Amino acid sequence: MNFFDYNATKAWIADNEIHVQLADGRVAQLAIAQFPILAKASSEQLNNFEIIKGYALHWPEIGEDLSVAGFFEKHTTQNIASSIVTS
């Protein structure tokens, strides 16, 4: 998929993870600990984010940005690696 095929409609923080839902219904989650700046943020700072045009997550208080495409690619890569290790 190309960058603009990833269109986030919803995102939330729960259970020490960032969850992102796309317009097509797919959902991915990654541990906050994987993102050093976010890992150091307070709960209030973590929950103060915005979805920018569906393509990025932005935390204005801490100056952190994540692309939705990169988020889903990292999620997919980790799932593939996890399934190889458990096989």
C-alpha positions in Angstrom: 0.0 0.0 0.0 1.1 3.5 -0.5 1.3 6.2 2.1 -2.1 7.8 1.3 -3.9 4.4 1.4 -3.7 4.5 5.2 -6.5 6.8 6.5 -6.9 6.8 10.3 -10.4 7.6 11.5 -9.9 6.8 15.2 -7.0 6.5 17.6 -6.8 5.9 21.4 -4.4 5.0 24.2 -5.2 1.9 26.3 -3.2 -0.7 28.2 0.2 1.0 27.5 -0.5 0.8 23.8 -1.4 3.1 21.0 -4.4 1.8 18.9 -5.2 3.1 15.5 -8.3 2.3 13.4 -8.4 2.9 9.6 -11.4 3.9 7.5 -11.5 0.3 6.1 -11.9 -1.0 9.7 -8.4 -2.4 10.2 -7.0 -1.8 13.7 -3.3 -2.0 14.8 -1.7 -1.4 18.1 1.9 -0.9 19.3 3.4 -0.6 22.7 4.1 3.0 23.8 7.5 1.7 25.0 8.6 1.4 21.4 8.5 5.2 21.0 11.1 6.8 23.4 9.5 10.3 23.5 6.0 8.9 24.1 7.3 6.5 26.7 8.5 9.5 28.8 5.3 11.4 28.4 2.6 11.7 31.1 -0.8 10.1 30.7 -2.2 13.5 30.1 0.3 14.3 27.4 -0.2 10.9 25.8 -4.0 11.5 25.5 -3.5 15.0 24.1 -3.0 14.0 20.4 -4.7 14.7 17.1 -5.1 12.8 13.9 -3.8 15.0 11.1 -5.8 14.5 7.9 -6.0 10.8 8.6 -2.3 10.3 7.8 -0.5 11.2 11.0 -0.8 11.3 14.8 0.5 14.5 16.4 1.2 15.1 20.1 1.6 19.0 20.3 2.8 19.2 23.9 5.7 16.9 23.3 6.4 17.5 19.6 6.0 13.9 18.5 4.6 12.8 15.2 3.9 9.3 13.9 2.8 8.5 10.3 -0.2 6.2 10.1 1.5 4.3 7.3 4.7 3.7 9.3 2.6 2.7 12.3 0.8 0.0 10.4 4.0 -1.2 8.6 5.7 -1.6 12.0 2.7 -3.4 13.4 2.7 -5.8 10.4 6.5 -6.4 10.6 6.3 -7.2 14.2 3.4 -9.7 13.6 5.4 -11.4 10.9 8.5 -11.6 13.1 6.4 -12.9 16.0 4.8 -15.7 13.9 8.2 -16.8 12.6 9.6 -17.0 16.2 6.7 -19.1 17.4 6.6 -21.4 14.4 
